[in-house]
């Protein structure tokens, strides 16, 4: 397929690279051109503007937050103005439920199609085509882009014809990951201060009742105290928890643990943690306990 890709951070670069490996004709755009040039050496075409990446059958956006998505969609010469009728905007960004609804409505008014397809997995999983894709949108649109989604992930879950459903699943999942990070940090602070080796403790956890990848991945980062380079930066963690709280408020669903997590991320950032991986939230409990 002829496809555009907008947003070449760690995740976007890896996903676009896998689209190229799968044989798709990929045109890439990034605000910082150097990241696009890295993919040009692998066969991608470079777009000078977001609109230049919208000439094909579909265009991905993989951007950090709502404002960045709004800029490339609604800006002069952006996705909304240049995507042809019938073509599909695939939003893999972790954005608000409200923005996802608005994108679906506005694309529909112009005869374009919209699929929300956020992913679960860190940059190493993206590079290895091991992401899990959560897709939602009109069935014909999802079917059209399924070869693209298959090229970037190990499994696609199609959950609804309402695109925002995929975003609520993504936000709730990231909320759960943040909760695991916080609880792991607290548990490790407890056993660590009692003199138990944290790596041995983690082996016990992940070899018995807590064998899920999220415990292995984040437990290792916390035990190692390795929060740089950031695979998912702490400010993005704060952003996602905030979006989950906003969704809860709209639906009148109290999320008391999410409120606590928001404060934990604020504590991390207030102490200079902007450049750290969001798993650094798991180090706060040890500091509170006087360990570090």
N, C-alpha and C positions, 0 to 999 in steps of 0.2 A: 504494500500500500504506500501511497504518497502521504507522508505525515510530517507535521511540524512539531517542534518541541521547544517550549519556552520555560527557561529556568534551569540553569546548569550548576546547581550546588552539588554537594556530594551525592545526594539521591538522584537528582535529575541527570547528572552526567552518566551515572551507572545505568540508569534506565534507558536513556537515549543510546548508549553504547550497545545495549542488548537488542534494541530495535534494529540497529545497523547489522548486528551479527545474525539476526533472523532474516535479513535480506530486504528489509523495508527501505524505501527511499526517504531519507530523513533530512529535514532542514531545521537547523537549530538557531535559537536566539538566546543571548544572554546579555545583560547590561554591561558586564565586563567581557569584552571580546575574547580575551585570552582563553577563557574556558571553552568558548565555541571553537577556537582554532585547534585546541587539543583533540576535539572530535572530528574536525575537518581532515586530520591526518588519517582517520579511520574510515573516511568516505562520506561524511556528512557535508551538506551544503550550509553555508553561513548566511543567515538573514541579517539584514542591516536594521530592521525594525520588527516589532512583534507581528505587524501585518504581513510582512514578507514570509513569515513562517506559516501563514494561513491559506496557502494556495492549493492545498491538497484535499484529501478526503477526510482528514481529521487533524486536530492539533491538541497536544498535551499542554497543560500548564502544571508546573511543579514549583510553587513559590512559597515563601516563608509564612505569609499571613494575609489577612483580608485586603489591606491597603495595596499590597503588591499585586494581588490578583485584580483588584478593581482598576489599577493603573493600566495593566496590559489588556484588559477586556474593554474598558470604557474610554480609554485615552484616544487621542487623535490617531487614526490609522491602526487602532487596536483590533482585537479579535472580533468583537461584535460588528465593527464596520467593514471588515474585510473577508470574513469567513463566508464561503459561498453557501447558497441554499442547499439544505440536505446534508451538508458536512457536519461533523461532530466535534464539539469541544469536550475533551476529556479532562476534567479537573481532578488531579491527584494531590492537590494541596490540602493540608489540614486547615479548613476554613470554618467559619460560623455556619450554623444551620440557616440563619437568615440570609446570608449572602448566597448560599447554594440555591435556596428557593428563588431568589431574585435572578440569578443567572439562568435558571431553567425557564422562568417566565420571559425574560428579555430575549433569549435565543429563540424561543418559540415564536415570539412576535415577528421575528425576521426570517422565519422558515428554516432556521438552523436547529440542530439537535444538540442535546447536552447530556453527558453522562458523568456522574460523580464516581470517581474510582480511587479513593484514598487507599493507601497500602500500609500493611504492618511489616516491619522489619527495619533493621539498621543498614547503614551504607554497605557493609560487607555482604549482607544478604541480598541487597540490590545488585551488587556486582556479580554475585553468583547465581542470579535469577531465582532466588529463593524467597522472594516476597510473597505475601498473601494479599490479594486484591479484593476489596469489597466494592462491588459495582451496583449502581442503581440508576435507573433511567428507563425511558420507553424501550420496550423489548426489541423493536427493530434497530434502535440505536446501539443498544448493548450488543446485539448480534453482529452488527456491522464492525464494531471495534474489537470483537472477541479475539481475532488473530493478534492484535496489538497487545491486548492484556495477557494473552498466553505467552507472548514473547518476553514479558518482563517479570512474571511471577510463576510460582509453582502451582498455585491454585487460585481460581477466581470464584468468589461467592457472590452470586447475583441475588439481591435480597428484596428489591422493590422497584416499581415503576416511578416512584417518587425519589428523585435524586438525593434530597436532603436526608433520606433514611441512611444512606451510606455514611454521611458525615456524622450523624448521631452515633452510629456504631463505632466509627473511628475515634471520636471524642471520648466515648465511654471506655473504649479500650485503652486509650492513653491515660485516662484517669486511673484505671486499674493498674497499669504499669507503674504510675507514680506512687500509688498506694503500696505496691509491692516493694518499691525502692525504699520508701520511708519505713515500712515495717521490717525489712531486712536490716536497715541501718540501726534501728532500735534494738533488734535482737542481737546483732553483732556487737553493739556497744555493751550490752548486758554481759554476754559471755566473755567478751574481750577483757572487760575490767575484772572479771573473775579469774582471769589467767588462762582461759581456753584459747587455743590457737584458732584464729578465724578461718583459715583455709581448711583445717580439719573439720571445724564446725560446718562449713559449707559443704564439704564432702558428705558428711552425715545427712544433711538436709536433702541434697540433690540425689543421694543414693537411695532415699527412702520415700518419704511422703511428698517431697517438693521437687520432683524431677522435671518440672516444666522448663522449657528454654529460658523463660523470663527470670527464673531464680538462678539458673546457671550463669547467664550472661551478666546480670546486674549484681549478683552476689560476688562474682569474681572481680568485677570492677571495684566494688566496695572493699572487699578483702585486700585487694592489691593497692587500694588508694590511688588508682590510675584514672584520672578524670580529664586528661589531656592526651592527644587532641580530642576535641569533642566530636562524637558521632552524632549527637543531637544536643544542641546547645541549651544551657539552662534557661535562657530567656524564652525559648520556644516551649519549654515545659510549663513555665508560668502562663504563657499565652494559651496553651491547650487546656490547662486546668480552668482558666478564666472562661474559655469558650464553653466548657462543660457546665460550669456554674450558670452561664447565661442561658444555655439550653434548658437547664433545670428550672430556672426562674420562669422562663416562658411557658413551660409545661407544668409549673407548680409542683415540681419534684424536689424536695429538700435533699441536699447533698452535703451533710455536715462534714464528712471526711474530706471532701474536695475543698471546703473552706479552710480546713487545717492545712492541706497541702499548699494552697495558695500562699498562706503565711510562711510556710517552710521555704518555698521558692523565693519569696520576698526576703527572708532572712539570708539565704545564700547570696542573692544578688546584692543586698545591702552590704555584704562583707566582701565584695569584689569578685563574686563568682560568675560574672557574665561570660567569661571565656571558657568555663568548665562544662563538661558533659552534665546533663541533667541528673545523672546518677550520683553526682556530688551531694545532692540532697541527703543521700544515705550516710554521709559523713558527719552531719550535724549532730546526731545523737551522741556520738563519741565525744565531740567537742563540749556538748552540754554536760557530759559526765566527767569532764576534766581529763579525758584521755589524750586529747590532741590540742 
